[in-house]
């Protein structure tokens, strides 16, 4: 019978062999955390390698994602669809074993990690999702939602500011089914961390409201098991297990140094490590006895089967709840969604109301919220300004998880990564809001949503100099353009209530594409549309005004500048100029349309074009060409009332008219 150390050494051997084969990677963390992983995965983790998507599995997140060979070794050994050849192809083109774990590429990887601190923050989202769903769906004798979230993290994760944001909130919310293992090895890329990281981490987490297990020998299976058992007794707080380890454990001349952190050990050191670990086997060779001891397929199948039998009984006693749970976890929208959304759009169009688009966004939420219980909202301490609280909102609190709204506090980055975690968990469409200028704080989590193809909805209000008196620190001029540069992110900047609703509808329906919904502080008028124009809003750009004769020029506008374009076009028409107005609420969605539609909106033959948007100009020359003009803002704003700012920077009907005349 294999010993625990032999089982852990299988992880160490596979990790050092794969990194050596690639001549690239991070062997230190996998070798240092192998003993912790062995105890957790063999004695505690509830999962089924034959069905990585089983709803009630425990979630395991490797926040220190550079140590990816740790999770790849675990997935291979326990029986996931990750054959040995994939480990041999570590970090190679087309393999399932990328340099950092990638969600959707490797079966069993719950979230893409690597940007440090985001894994632990995603985990807060996973644990929060579990807590809310268990409150909604569990009934006596039917714990259909009953799983844990386990996280491995290193010193780097704890140095990143996002971990402070997220772990503080996790403690406040009492996420008691979350356990984090801190790999306290005292080493990062630059060497011994006591030169730049001397926090008292246990006290810090105790101050957050966590249960902390201190001073655990990360190479002693009995100590690790005792620590996990201790966390099981604490159900009202998340737990941190502080594991003292030796980075690169088993590599006799490099262990405990930064030299083992991020580089292959080399043939000589690997030979010494095989002797040190008493591992005489060839590279990538795992003895049958050790393979058998690791195999979790049968155990996982039994666990899932027991859950499925319980859920079948639950479905008989609580059929409506069971149907709702299955639909929400599958990510499917309600069966009547299309009809409901169209009716709501028609209703909003008929209202002809002029609002700030942040208010129009609230109107949209009040319309769709009652039919989408999976909406999980929130704001980074700007709820009243972002207008993200709708009539059916109820706050999640430490003692009541039955709600649907999270007060994130001033934690834009953590909010965004927590949203990603909740979306990845399943059962929710998360949305969270802040001012557009503070999207910079959250940017890497937005990027991760786009990279992972996770449909989080990022709501950004106060979208331009229209914010007014708060001045240039709060006036985003470059942010919309920079968000549009991000692949697989739909950016919407609507001009009125109709476009705001369509933006929300699109964001809800696109479960593999995150959306950034950008709204104004200031009031905007309703725009009239016929039936075809109403349908074309969803295509990202459409003809909002067409002259009676063939157009000589096109004005393209977004958001708060559309009404300027419309008024300018009408003024030009009165002077005998034929000008088309194109409202382009989403350049991203427009570019997803076929070439014929794009040509119908922006014919190549009409080269006289003017774009109007209160932001930086450079990206718009794609649409205007060299003969066109962009009325924008390539500098920071000023502190003054919005009406004065728009006039000062040339966002007036008169300037648009003059600019069009100048190019004709």
Secondary structure, 3 states (H helix, E strand, C coil): CCCHHHHHHHHHHHHHHHHHHHCCCCHHHHHHHHHHHHHHHHHCCCCCCCCCCCCCCCEEEECCHHHHHHHHHHHHHHCCCCCHHHHHCCCCCCCCCCCCCCCCCCCCCCCCCCCCCHHHHHHHHHHHHHHHHHHHHCECCECCCCCCEEEEEEHHHHHCHHHHHHHHHHHHHCCCCEEEEEEECCEECCEEHHHCCCCCHHHHHHHHCCEEEEEEECCCHHHHHHHHHHHHCCCCCCEEEEEECCCCCCCCCCCCCHHHCCCCCCHHHHHHHHHHCCCCCCCCCCCHHHHHHHCCHHHHHHHHHHHHHHHHHHHHHCHHHHHHHHHHHHCCCCCCHHHHHHHHHHHHHHHCCCEEHHHHHHHHHHHHHHHCCCEEEEECCCHHHHCCCCCCCCECECCECCCCEEECCCCHHHHHHHHHHHHHHCCCEEEEEEEHHHHHHHHHHHHHHHHHCCCCEEEEECCCHHHCCCCCCCCCCCHHHHHHCCCCEEEEECCCHHHHHHHHHHHHHCCCCEEEEECCCCEECCCCCCHHHHHHHHHCCEEEECCCCCCCEEEEECHHHHHHHHHHHHHHHHCCCCEEEEECCCHHHHCCCCHHHHHHHCCCCCCCEEEECCCCCHHHHHHHCCCCEEECCCCCCCCCCHHHHHHHCCCCHHHHHHHHHHHC
